[in-house]
Amino acid sequence: MPLIEIVLVLIVVGVLLWLVNSYIPMAGPIKSLLNAVVVIVMVIWVLKVFGLWQYLMHIRAG
């Protein structure tokens, strides 16, 4: 996947999240949870795109 596509996906997701936060009324804790879920999903997606997810899954603590 070309880098420009990754950047465009991140921009689109960011704009969509901003629109939801700005124009859809919801309670603060729900909004915080939504933001956290979107950020976690996007971080995992970026790690998978760059092939780092498998590397991180093989790290053992202890």
PDB file with SEQRES, HELIX, SHEET and CRYST1 records, atoms N, CA, C and O in Angstrom:
SEQRES   1 A   62  MET PRO LEU ILE GLU ILE VAL LEU VAL LEU ILE VAL VAL          
SEQRES   2 A   62  GLY VAL LEU LEU TRP LEU VAL ASN SER TYR ILE PRO MET          
SEQRES   3 A   62  ALA GLY PRO ILE LYS SER LEU LEU ASN ALA VAL VAL VAL          
SEQRES   4 A   62  ILE VAL MET VAL ILE TRP VAL LEU LYS VAL PHE GLY LEU          
SEQRES   5 A   62  TRP GLN TYR LEU MET HIS ILE ARG ALA GLY                      
HELIX    1 AA1 LEU A    3  TYR A   23  1                                  21    
HELIX    2 AA2 GLY A   28  VAL A   49  1                                  22    
HELIX    3 AA3 TRP A   53  MET A   57  1                                   5    
CRYST1    1.000    1.000    1.000  90.00  90.00  90.00 P 1           1          
ATOM      1  N   MET A   1       0.853  -1.169   0.000  1.00  0.00           N  
ATOM      2  CA  MET A   1       0.000   0.000   0.000  1.00  0.00           C  
ATOM      3  C   MET A   1       0.903   1.237   0.000  1.00  0.00           C  
ATOM      4  O   MET A   1       1.745   1.392   0.885  1.00  0.00           O  
ATOM      5  N   PRO A   2       0.731   2.100  -0.974  1.00  0.00           N  
ATOM      6  CA  PRO A   2       1.572   3.303  -1.040  1.00  0.00           C  
ATOM      7  C   PRO A   2       1.356   4.220   0.165  1.00  0.00           C  
ATOM      8  O   PRO A   2       0.277   4.263   0.756  1.00  0.00           O  
ATOM      9  N   LEU A   3       2.398   4.938   0.500  1.00  0.00           N  
ATOM     10  CA  LEU A   3       2.374   5.821   1.662  1.00  0.00           C  
ATOM     11  C   LEU A   3       1.288   6.886   1.544  1.00  0.00           C  
ATOM     12  O   LEU A   3       0.677   7.259   2.545  1.00  0.00           O  
ATOM     13  N   ILE A   4       1.044   7.377   0.334  1.00  0.00           N  
ATOM     14  CA  ILE A   4       0.028   8.415   0.148  1.00  0.00           C  
ATOM     15  C   ILE A   4      -1.359   7.893   0.505  1.00  0.00           C  
ATOM     16  O   ILE A   4      -2.182   8.636   1.040  1.00  0.00           O  
ATOM     17  N   GLU A   5      -1.628   6.610   0.211  1.00  0.00           N  
ATOM     18  CA  GLU A   5      -2.926   6.026   0.555  1.00  0.00           C  
ATOM     19  C   GLU A   5      -3.081   5.911   2.073  1.00  0.00           C  
ATOM     20  O   GLU A   5      -4.161   6.145   2.616  1.00  0.00           O  
ATOM     21  N   ILE A   6      -1.999   5.552   2.741  1.00  0.00           N  
ATOM     22  CA  ILE A   6      -2.040   5.450   4.200  1.00  0.00           C  
ATOM     23  C   ILE A   6      -2.329   6.815   4.814  1.00  0.00           C  
ATOM     24  O   ILE A   6      -3.152   6.930   5.722  1.00  0.00           O  
ATOM     25  N   VAL A   7      -1.656   7.841   4.323  1.00  0.00           N  
ATOM     26  CA  VAL A   7      -1.874   9.193   4.829  1.00  0.00           C  
ATOM     27  C   VAL A   7      -3.300   9.651   4.550  1.00  0.00           C  
ATOM     28  O   VAL A   7      -3.932  10.273   5.404  1.00  0.00           O  
ATOM     29  N   LEU A   8      -3.808   9.346   3.359  1.00  0.00           N  
ATOM     30  CA  LEU A   8      -5.180   9.737   3.024  1.00  0.00           C  
ATOM     31  C   LEU A   8      -6.202   9.038   3.924  1.00  0.00           C  
ATOM     32  O   LEU A   8      -7.169   9.662   4.361  1.00  0.00           O  
ATOM     33  N   VAL A   9      -5.999   7.763   4.201  1.00  0.00           N  
ATOM     34  CA  VAL A   9      -6.904   7.037   5.096  1.00  0.00           C  
ATOM     35  C   VAL A   9      -6.873   7.660   6.479  1.00  0.00           C  
ATOM     36  O   VAL A   9      -7.923   7.845   7.095  1.00  0.00           O  
ATOM     37  N   LEU A  10      -5.687   7.987   6.981  1.00  0.00           N  
ATOM     38  CA  LEU A  10      -5.581   8.609   8.297  1.00  0.00           C  
ATOM     39  C   LEU A  10      -6.264   9.970   8.334  1.00  0.00           C  
ATOM     40  O   LEU A  10      -6.904  10.316   9.326  1.00  0.00           O  
ATOM     41  N   ILE A  11      -6.132  10.739   7.265  1.00  0.00           N  
ATOM     42  CA  ILE A  11      -6.781  12.052   7.196  1.00  0.00           C  
ATOM     43  C   ILE A  11      -8.296  11.898   7.165  1.00  0.00           C  
ATOM     44  O   ILE A  11      -9.010  12.613   7.869  1.00  0.00           O  
ATOM     45  N   VAL A  12      -8.792  10.962   6.347  1.00  0.00           N  
ATOM     46  CA  VAL A  12     -10.242  10.758   6.252  1.00  0.00           C  
ATOM     47  C   VAL A  12     -10.813  10.301   7.594  1.00  0.00           C  
ATOM     48  O   VAL A  12     -11.853  10.798   8.025  1.00  0.00           O  
ATOM     49  N   VAL A  13     -10.144   9.366   8.249  1.00  0.00           N  
ATOM     50  CA  VAL A  13     -10.618   8.896   9.556  1.00  0.00           C  
ATOM     51  C   VAL A  13     -10.580  10.033  10.566  1.00  0.00           C  
ATOM     52  O   VAL A  13     -11.502  10.176  11.369  1.00  0.00           O  
ATOM     53  N   GLY A  14      -9.542  10.833  10.538  1.00  0.00           N  
ATOM     54  CA  GLY A  14      -9.450  11.969  11.452  1.00  0.00           C  
ATOM     55  C   GLY A  14     -10.556  12.988  11.226  1.00  0.00           C  
ATOM     56  O   GLY A  14     -11.141  13.495  12.183  1.00  0.00           O  
ATOM     57  N   VAL A  15     -10.844  13.286   9.970  1.00  0.00           N  
ATOM     58  CA  VAL A  15     -11.920  14.238   9.665  1.00  0.00           C  
ATOM     59  C   VAL A  15     -13.272  13.669  10.083  1.00  0.00           C  
ATOM     60  O   VAL A  15     -14.100  14.388  10.642  1.00  0.00           O  
ATOM     61  N   LEU A  16     -13.502  12.385   9.817  1.00  0.00           N  
ATOM     62  CA  LEU A  16     -14.761  11.764  10.231  1.00  0.00           C  
ATOM     63  C   LEU A  16     -14.916  11.786  11.751  1.00  0.00           C  
ATOM     64  O   LEU A  16     -16.001  12.057  12.266  1.00  0.00           O  
ATOM     65  N   LEU A  17     -13.839  11.503  12.457  1.00  0.00           N  
ATOM     66  CA  LEU A  17     -13.895  11.536  13.916  1.00  0.00           C  
ATOM     67  C   LEU A  17     -14.156  12.953  14.419  1.00  0.00           C  
ATOM     68  O   LEU A  17     -14.911  13.146  15.373  1.00  0.00           O  
ATOM     69  N   TRP A  18     -13.541  13.930  13.789  1.00  0.00           N  
ATOM     70  CA  TRP A  18     -13.774  15.321  14.158  1.00  0.00           C  
ATOM     71  C   TRP A  18     -15.232  15.716  13.912  1.00  0.00           C  
ATOM     72  O   TRP A  18     -15.847  16.395  14.735  1.00  0.00           O  
ATOM     73  N   LEU A  19     -15.782  15.281  12.763  1.00  0.00           N  
ATOM     74  CA  LEU A  19     -17.184  15.592  12.462  1.00  0.00           C  
ATOM     75  C   LEU A  19     -18.127  14.967  13.487  1.00  0.00           C  
ATOM     76  O   LEU A  19     -19.076  15.606  13.939  1.00  0.00           O  
ATOM     77  N   VAL A  20     -17.857  13.712  13.850  1.00  0.00           N  
ATOM     78  CA  VAL A  20     -18.686  13.049  14.860  1.00  0.00           C  
ATOM     79  C   VAL A  20     -18.578  13.784  16.191  1.00  0.00           C  
ATOM     80  O   VAL A  20     -19.587  14.024  16.854  1.00  0.00           O  
ATOM     81  N   ASN A  21     -17.357  14.142  16.583  1.00  0.00           N  
ATOM     82  CA  ASN A  21     -17.165  14.843  17.859  1.00  0.00           C  
ATOM     83  C   ASN A  21     -17.806  16.232  17.860  1.00  0.00           C  
ATOM     84  O   ASN A  21     -18.283  16.700  18.894  1.00  0.00           O  
ATOM     85  N   SER A  22     -17.812  16.878  16.711  1.00  0.00           N  
ATOM     86  CA  SER A  22     -18.314  18.251  16.646  1.00  0.00           C  
ATOM     87  C   SER A  22     -19.822  18.335  16.490  1.00  0.00           C  
ATOM     88  O   SER A  22     -20.449  19.211  17.085  1.00  0.00           O  
ATOM     89  N   TYR A  23     -20.417  17.451  15.712  1.00  0.00           N  
ATOM     90  CA  TYR A  23     -21.800  17.643  15.312  1.00  0.00           C  
ATOM     91  C   TYR A  23     -22.791  16.620  15.874  1.00  0.00           C  
ATOM     92  O   TYR A  23     -23.998  16.804  15.719  1.00  0.00           O  
ATOM     93  N   ILE A  24     -22.327  15.566  16.511  1.00  0.00           N  
ATOM     94  CA  ILE A  24     -23.233  14.601  17.107  1.00  0.00           C  
ATOM     95  C   ILE A  24     -23.157  14.754  18.621  1.00  0.00           C  
ATOM     96  O   ILE A  24     -22.115  14.496  19.225  1.00  0.00           O  
ATOM     97  N   PRO A  25     -24.252  15.172  19.229  1.00  0.00           N  
ATOM     98  CA  PRO A  25     -24.225  15.346  20.686  1.00  0.00           C  
ATOM     99  C   PRO A  25     -24.192  13.987  21.398  1.00  0.00           C  
ATOM    100  O   PRO A  25     -25.007  13.105  21.130  1.00  0.00           O  
ATOM    101  N   MET A  26     -23.242  13.852  22.293  1.00  0.00           N  
ATOM    102  CA  MET A  26     -23.158  12.638  23.104  1.00  0.00           C  
ATOM    103  C   MET A  26     -22.433  12.976  24.398  1.00  0.00           C  
ATOM    104  O   MET A  26     -21.746  13.992  24.499  1.00  0.00           O  
ATOM    105  N   ALA A  27     -22.600  12.111  25.376  1.00  0.00           N  
ATOM    106  CA  ALA A  27     -21.983  12.323  26.682  1.00  0.00           C  
ATOM    107  C   ALA A  27     -20.461  12.265  26.568  1.00  0.00           C  
ATOM    108  O   ALA A  27     -19.912  11.595  25.693  1.00  0.00           O  
ATOM    109  N   GLY A  28     -19.802  12.972  27.460  1.00  0.00           N  
ATOM    110  CA  GLY A  28     -18.343  13.037  27.462  1.00  0.00           C  
ATOM    111  C   GLY A  28     -17.652  11.689  27.548  1.00  0.00           C  
ATOM    112  O   GLY A  28     -16.731  11.427  26.775  1.00  0.00           O  
ATOM    113  N   PRO A  29     -18.071  10.819  28.471  1.00  0.00           N  
ATOM    114  CA  PRO A  29     -17.405   9.506  28.555  1.00  0.00           C  
ATOM    115  C   PRO A  29     -17.566   8.659  27.293  1.00  0.00           C  
ATOM    116  O   PRO A  29     -16.650   7.933  26.907  1.00  0.00           O  
ATOM    117  N   ILE A  30     -18.730   8.756  26.656  1.00  0.00           N  
ATOM    118  CA  ILE A  30     -18.939   8.002  25.414  1.00  0.00           C  
ATOM    119  C   ILE A  30     -18.039   8.546  24.319  1.00  0.00           C  
ATOM    120  O   ILE A  30     -17.463   7.782  23.544  1.00  0.00           O  
ATOM    121  N   LYS A  31     -17.919   9.861  24.254  1.00  0.00           N  
ATOM    122  CA  LYS A  31     -17.056  10.488  23.253  1.00  0.00           C  
ATOM    123  C   LYS A  31     -15.594  10.096  23.469  1.00  0.00           C  
ATOM    124  O   LYS A  31     -14.871   9.821  22.512  1.00  0.00           O  
ATOM    125  N   SER A  32     -15.168  10.072  24.722  1.00  0.00           N  
ATOM    126  CA  SER A  32     -13.796   9.668  25.032  1.00  0.00           C  
ATOM    127  C   SER A  32     -13.545   8.218  24.652  1.00  0.00           C  
ATOM    128  O   SER A  32     -12.491   7.883  24.112  1.00  0.00           O  
ATOM    129  N   LEU A  33     -14.516   7.362  24.936  1.00  0.00           N  
ATOM    130  CA  LEU A  33     -14.389   5.950  24.579  1.00  0.00           C  
ATOM    131  C   LEU A  33     -14.329   5.773  23.072  1.00  0.00           C  
ATOM    132  O   LEU A  33     -13.520   4.991  22.572  1.00  0.00           O  
ATOM    133  N   LEU A  34     -15.162   6.479  22.352  1.00  0.00           N  
ATOM    134  CA  LEU A  34     -15.147   6.420  20.887  1.00  0.00           C  
ATOM    135  C   LEU A  34     -13.796   6.859  20.345  1.00  0.00           C  
ATOM    136  O   LEU A  34     -13.233   6.204  19.468  1.00  0.00           O  
ATOM    137  N   ASN A  35     -13.273   7.965  20.864  1.00  0.00           N  
ATOM    138  CA  ASN A  35     -11.970   8.451  20.416  1.00  0.00           C  
ATOM    139  C   ASN A  35     -10.870   7.428  20.689  1.00  0.00           C  
ATOM    140  O   ASN A  35     -10.009   7.194  19.840  1.00  0.00           O  
ATOM    141  N   ALA A  36     -10.899   6.827  21.863  1.00  0.00           N  
ATOM    142  CA  ALA A  36      -9.882   5.840  22.223  1.00  0.00           C  
ATOM    143  C   ALA A  36      -9.959   4.618  21.314  1.00  0.00           C  
ATOM    144  O   ALA A  36      -8.932   4.116  20.857  1.00  0.00           O  
ATOM    145  N   VAL A  37     -11.163   4.142  21.053  1.00  0.00           N  
ATOM    146  CA  VAL A  37     -11.325   2.968  20.188  1.00  0.00           C  
ATOM    147  C   VAL A  37     -10.815   3.264  18.779  1.00  0.00           C  
ATOM    148  O   VAL A  37     -10.112   2.444  18.189  1.00  0.00           O  
ATOM    149  N   VAL A  38     -11.164   4.423  18.243  1.00  0.00           N  
ATOM    150  CA  VAL A  38     -10.713   4.770  16.888  1.00  0.00           C  
ATOM    151  C   VAL A  38      -9.194   4.881  16.837  1.00  0.00           C  
ATOM    152  O   VAL A  38      -8.572   4.396  15.891  1.00  0.00           O  
ATOM    153  N   VAL A  39      -8.596   5.505  17.827  1.00  0.00           N  
ATOM    154  CA  VAL A  39      -7.132   5.648  17.840  1.00  0.00           C  
ATOM    155  C   VAL A  39      -6.463   4.275  17.946  1.00  0.00           C  
ATOM    156  O   VAL A  39      -5.489   4.014  17.240  1.00  0.00           O  
ATOM    157  N   ILE A  40      -6.961   3.405  18.806  1.00  0.00           N  
ATOM    158  CA  ILE A  40      -6.370   2.071  18.954  1.00  0.00           C  
ATOM    159  C   ILE A  40      -6.498   1.274  17.666  1.00  0.00           C  
ATOM    160  O   ILE A  40      -5.545   0.622  17.240  1.00  0.00           O  
ATOM    161  N   VAL A  41      -7.669   1.321  17.044  1.00  0.00           N  
ATOM    162  CA  VAL A  41      -7.872   0.595  15.784  1.00  0.00           C  
ATOM    163  C   VAL A  41      -6.938   1.125  14.700  1.00  0.00           C  
ATOM    164  O   VAL A  41      -6.369   0.346  13.935  1.00  0.00           O  
ATOM    165  N   MET A  42      -6.778   2.441  14.630  1.00  0.00           N  
ATOM    166  CA  MET A  42      -5.909   3.010  13.592  1.00  0.00           C  
ATOM    167  C   MET A  42      -4.438   2.673  13.850  1.00  0.00           C  
ATOM    168  O   MET A  42      -3.693   2.430  12.901  1.00  0.00           O  
ATOM    169  N   VAL A  43      -4.010   2.656  15.102  1.00  0.00           N  
ATOM    170  CA  VAL A  43      -2.629   2.286  15.411  1.00  0.00           C  
ATOM    171  C   VAL A  43      -2.371   0.831  15.026  1.00  0.00           C  
ATOM    172  O   VAL A  43      -1.336   0.515  14.439  1.00  0.00           O  
ATOM    173  N   ILE A  44      -3.310  -0.050  15.354  1.00  0.00           N  
ATOM    174  CA  ILE A  44      -3.154  -1.455  14.972  1.00  0.00           C  
ATOM    175  C   ILE A  44      -3.135  -1.598  13.463  1.00  0.00           C  
ATOM    176  O   ILE A  44      -2.337  -2.366  12.925  1.00  0.00           O  
ATOM    177  N   TRP A  45      -4.002  -0.870  12.769  1.00  0.00           N  
ATOM    178  CA  TRP A  45      -4.038  -0.932  11.301  1.00  0.00           C  
ATOM    179  C   TRP A  45      -2.705  -0.465  10.696  1.00  0.00           C  
ATOM    180  O   TRP A  45      -2.184  -1.099   9.778  1.00  0.00           O  
ATOM    181  N   VAL A  46      -2.161   0.631  11.206  1.00  0.00           N  
ATOM    182  CA  VAL A  46      -0.872   1.126  10.686  1.00  0.00           C  
ATOM    183  C   VAL A  46       0.244   0.122  10.960  1.00  0.00           C  
ATOM    184  O   VAL A  46       1.100  -0.106  10.105  1.00  0.00           O  
ATOM    185  N   LEU A  47       0.237  -0.480  12.154  1.00  0.00           N  
ATOM    186  CA  LEU A  47       1.249  -1.499  12.456  1.00  0.00           C  
ATOM    187  C   LEU A  47       1.137  -2.683  11.499  1.00  0.00           C  
ATOM    188  O   LEU A  47       2.153  -3.217  11.052  1.00  0.00           O  
ATOM    189  N   LYS A  48      -0.087  -3.096  11.184  1.00  0.00           N  
ATOM    190  CA  LYS A  48      -0.274  -4.207  10.248  1.00  0.00           C  
ATOM    191  C   LYS A  48       0.162  -3.830   8.839  1.00  0.00           C  
ATOM    192  O   LYS A  48       0.756  -4.646   8.133  1.00  0.00           O  
ATOM    193  N   VAL A  49      -0.127  -2.604   8.425  1.00  0.00           N  
ATOM    194  CA  VAL A  49       0.253  -2.157   7.082  1.00  0.00           C  
ATOM    195  C   VAL A  49       1.768  -2.170   6.920  1.00  0.00           C  
ATOM    196  O   VAL A  49       2.279  -2.565   5.872  1.00  0.00           O  
ATOM    197  N   PHE A  50       2.479  -1.742   7.943  1.00  0.00           N  
ATOM    198  CA  PHE A  50       3.935  -1.704   7.867  1.00  0.00           C  
ATOM    199  C   PHE A  50       4.590  -3.017   8.270  1.00  0.00           C  
ATOM    200  O   PHE A  50       5.817  -3.118   8.261  1.00  0.00           O  
ATOM    201  N   GLY A  51       3.808  -4.013   8.617  1.00  0.00           N  
ATOM    202  CA  GLY A  51       4.335  -5.328   8.929  1.00  0.00           C  
ATOM    203  C   GLY A  51       4.943  -5.453  10.312  1.00  0.00           C  
ATOM    204  O   GLY A  51       5.698  -6.391  10.568  1.00  0.00           O  
ATOM    205  N   LEU A  52       4.639  -4.546  11.190  1.00  0.00           N  
ATOM    206  CA  LEU A  52       5.204  -4.582  12.534  1.00  0.00           C  
ATOM    207  C   LEU A  52       4.326  -5.351  13.524  1.00  0.00           C  
ATOM    208  O   LEU A  52       4.773  -5.678  14.623  1.00  0.00           O  
ATOM    209  N   TRP A  53       3.101  -5.637  13.146  1.00  0.00           N  
ATOM    210  CA  TRP A  53       2.177  -6.309  14.050  1.00  0.00           C  
ATOM    211  C   TRP A  53       2.681  -7.703  14.404  1.00  0.00           C  
ATOM    212  O   TRP A  53       2.669  -8.080  15.576  1.00  0.00           O  
ATOM    213  N   GLN A  54       3.124  -8.472  13.415  1.00  0.00           N  
ATOM    214  CA  GLN A  54       3.618  -9.822  13.679  1.00  0.00           C  
ATOM    215  C   GLN A  54       4.855  -9.786  14.560  1.00  0.00           C  
ATOM    216  O   GLN A  54       5.031 -10.640  15.429  1.00  0.00           O  
ATOM    217  N   TYR A  55       5.708  -8.801  14.336  1.00  0.00           N  
ATOM    218  CA  TYR A  55       6.907  -8.651  15.163  1.00  0.00           C  
ATOM    219  C   TYR A  55       6.532  -8.408  16.613  1.00  0.00           C  
ATOM    220  O   TYR A  55       7.125  -9.002  17.513  1.00  0.00           O  
ATOM    221  N   LEU A  56       5.553  -7.542  16.851  1.00  0.00           N  
ATOM    222  CA  LEU A  56       5.141  -7.218  18.216  1.00  0.00           C  
ATOM    223  C   LEU A  56       4.434  -8.391  18.904  1.00  0.00           C  
ATOM    224  O   LEU A  56       4.489  -8.520  20.127  1.00  0.00           O  
ATOM    225  N   MET A  57       3.781  -9.234  18.127  1.00  0.00           N  
ATOM    226  CA  MET A  57       3.074 -10.362  18.717  1.00  0.00           C  
ATOM    227  C   MET A  57       4.031 -11.455  19.207  1.00  0.00           C  
ATOM    228  O   MET A  57       3.638 -12.303  20.008  1.00  0.00           O  
ATOM    229  N   HIS A  58       5.276 -11.443  18.735  1.00  0.00           N  
ATOM    230  CA  HIS A  58       6.239 -12.455  19.131  1.00  0.00           C  
ATOM    231  C   HIS A  58       7.125 -12.008  20.283  1.00  0.00           C  
ATOM    232  O   HIS A  58       7.980 -12.774  20.727  1.00  0.00           O  
ATOM    233  N   ILE A  59       6.945 -10.793  20.778  1.00  0.00           N  
ATOM    234  CA  ILE A  59       7.740 -10.318  21.906  1.00  0.00           C  
ATOM    235  C   ILE A  59       7.162 -10.905  23.184  1.00  0.00           C  
ATOM    236  O   ILE A  59       5.955 -10.851  23.420  1.00  0.00           O  
ATOM    237  N   ARG A  60       8.038 -11.462  23.999  1.00  0.00           N  
ATOM    238  CA  ARG A  60       7.600 -12.063  25.261  1.00  0.00           C  
ATOM    239  C   ARG A  60       8.163 -11.247  26.422  1.00  0.00           C  
ATOM    240  O   ARG A  60       9.332 -10.861  26.420  1.00  0.00           O  
ATOM    241  N   ALA A  61       7.329 -10.998  27.390  1.00  0.00           N  
ATOM    242  CA  ALA A  61       7.768 -10.287  28.594  1.00  0.00           C  
ATOM    243  C   ALA A  61       8.188 -11.288  29.644  1.00  0.00           C  
ATOM    244  O   ALA A  61       7.520 -12.301  29.852  1.00  0.00           O  
ATOM    245  N   GLY A  62       9.296 -11.007  30.306  1.00  0.00           N  
ATOM    246  CA  GLY A  62       9.703 -11.852  31.414  1.00  0.00           C  
ATOM    247  C   GLY A  62      10.791 -12.804  31.128  1.00  0.00           C  
ATOM    248  O   GLY A  62      11.198 -13.559  32.010  1.00  0.00           O  
TER     249      GLY A  62                                                      
END                                                                             
